[in-house]
Amino acid sequence: MAELAFGTDGLRGRVGSQLTPDLALQVGYWTGLVLPPQGPVLIGMDSRSSGPMLAAALTAGLTAAGREVWNLGLCPTPAVPGAIRSHGGAGGLMVSASHNPPHDNGIKVFGASGAKLSRDQQERIEQGLAGGAAADGFCGNGRVHDRADLLVGYRQSL
């Protein structure tokens, strides 16, 4: 497993070497276990070419953790925490590396309040990624719903 830790604004790295599909799947899985059990987990992405692959891997991990996933699709980062707050989400993830080079990407993780995860939650995900936390393995069959319709509320709020 690539060694990647939460920085100031989530996880970031070069796609394919630091930020791999396997790592994204594990991030999704451990995030699904760390977030509160009630409510969907929302995912958005920016227009980087690696975004769909990373979002799909995160979704696979979340559904393996038994989570319901609402896929917002292409959207700006603030739309994810806004939709979490507006629709009672358990949390969310945004696939974006902001101003970093195109060959990089990142994963920002938000809690139920729409804010960044607490340091404790980040550490629990990092422990899972490093193999230092126990999980019961396969947790259930989560569901995925395309919910680009939720972006209407974000646009109206602007």
Rosetta blueprint (number, residue, H / E / L):
1 M L
2 A L
3 E L
4 L L
5 A L
6 F L
7 G E
8 T L
9 D L
10 G E
11 L E
12 R E
13 G E
14 R E
15 V E
16 G L
17 S L
18 Q L
19 L E
20 T L
21 P H
22 D H
23 L H
24 A H
25 L H
26 Q H
27 V H
28 G H
29 Y H
30 W H
31 T H
32 G H
33 L H
34 V H
35 L L
36 P L
37 P L
38 Q L
39 G L
40 P L
41 V E
42 L E
43 I E
44 G E
45 M E
46 D L
47 S L
48 R L
49 S L
50 S L
51 G H
52 P H
53 M H
54 L H
55 A H
56 A H
57 A H
58 L H
59 T H
60 A H
61 G H
62 L H
63 T H
64 A H
65 A E
66 G L
67 R L
68 E L
69 V E
70 W E
71 N E
72 L E
73 G E
74 L E
75 C L
76 P L
77 T L
78 P L
79 A H
80 V H
81 P H
82 G H
83 A H
84 I H
85 R H
86 S H
87 H H
88 G L
89 G L
90 A L
91 G E
92 G E
93 L E
94 M E
95 V E
96 S L
97 A L
98 S L
99 H L
100 N L
101 P L
102 P L
103 H L
104 D E
105 N E
106 G E
107 I E
108 K E
109 V E
110 F E
111 G L
112 A L
113 S L
114 G L
115 A L
116 K E
117 L L
118 S L
119 R H
120 D H
121 Q H
122 Q H
123 E H
124 R H
125 I H
126 E H
127 Q H
128 G H
129 L H
130 A L
131 G L
132 G L
133 A L
134 A L
135 A L
136 D L
137 G L
138 F L
139 C L
140 G E
141 N L
142 G L
143 R L
144 V E
145 H E
146 D E
147 R L
148 A H
149 D H
150 L H
151 L H
152 V H
153 G H
154 Y H
155 R H
156 Q H
157 S H
158 L L
